[in-house]
């Protein structure tokens, strides 16, 4: 089973850009699916995640907010059910 990643972010967020770059580097060496969700276009998501972005979910489970290292993300993905 390919892990499904969801990154909640908004345009102009430098931490979001950094987290997406980490995910992209990790994704270069393993199969994943990635969805980037712009919270600025949804008031409910803005209320839920407004000050906590970026937030990264793997298979529906919150695994990071603000920052994650490549090593930490690889560990999370290695532990994900297959």
C-alpha positions in Angstrom: 0.0 0.0 0.0 1.4 3.4 -1.0 1.4 5.9 1.9 -0.9 8.9 1.3 0.5 12.2 2.5 -1.5 15.3 2.9 0.2 18.7 3.5 -2.0 21.5 4.8 -0.5 24.8 3.8 -1.1 28.2 2.3 0.6 30.3 -0.4 3.5 32.5 0.9 4.3 30.2 3.9 8.0 29.6 3.9 7.7 26.8 6.5 5.2 25.1 4.1 7.6 25.4 1.2 10.4 23.9 3.4 8.2 21.0 4.4 7.1 20.3 0.9 10.8 20.3 -0.2 11.5 17.7 2.5 8.6 15.5 1.3 9.7 15.9 -2.3 13.3 14.7 -1.5 12.0 11.7 0.5 9.4 10.9 -2.3 12.3 10.7 -4.8 13.4 7.4 -3.3 10.0 5.8 -2.4 6.5 5.6 -3.7 4.0 7.9 -2.0 0.9 9.9 -3.0 0.9 13.6 -2.1 -1.9 16.1 -1.8 -1.2 19.7 -0.9 -4.3 21.5 0.5 -4.5 25.3 0.5 -6.3 26.1 3.8 -6.8 29.8 2.7 -9.6 28.7 0.4 -11.6 26.9 3.1 -12.8 28.7 6.2 -13.2 25.5 8.2 -9.6 24.4 7.5 -8.4 28.0 8.2 -10.0 27.7 11.7 -8.6 24.3 12.3 -5.0 24.8 11.1 -4.6 28.6 10.8 -1.7 29.1 13.1 -0.3 25.6 12.9 0.7 25.2 9.3 2.3 23.4 7.8 0.7 20.3 9.1 1.6 16.9 7.5 -0.6 13.8 7.7 0.3 10.3 6.6 -2.6 8.0 5.9 -4.9 10.3 7.9 -2.6 10.5 10.9 -1.0 13.8 11.9 2.7 13.3 12.0 4.2 16.8 12.0 3.5 20.5 12.2 5.9 23.3 11.4 9.0 21.1 10.5 10.1 17.6 9.8 13.4 16.2 8.8 14.0 13.8 6.0 15.1 11.2 8.5 12.0 11.6 10.7 9.7 11.4 7.7 11.5 8.3 6.4 11.0 6.6 9.8 7.3 7.5 9.8 6.9 6.1 6.3 8.9 2.9 7.2 6.5 2.4 10.1 3.3 2.9 8.1 1.2 -0.2 7.5 1.7 -1.8 4.1 
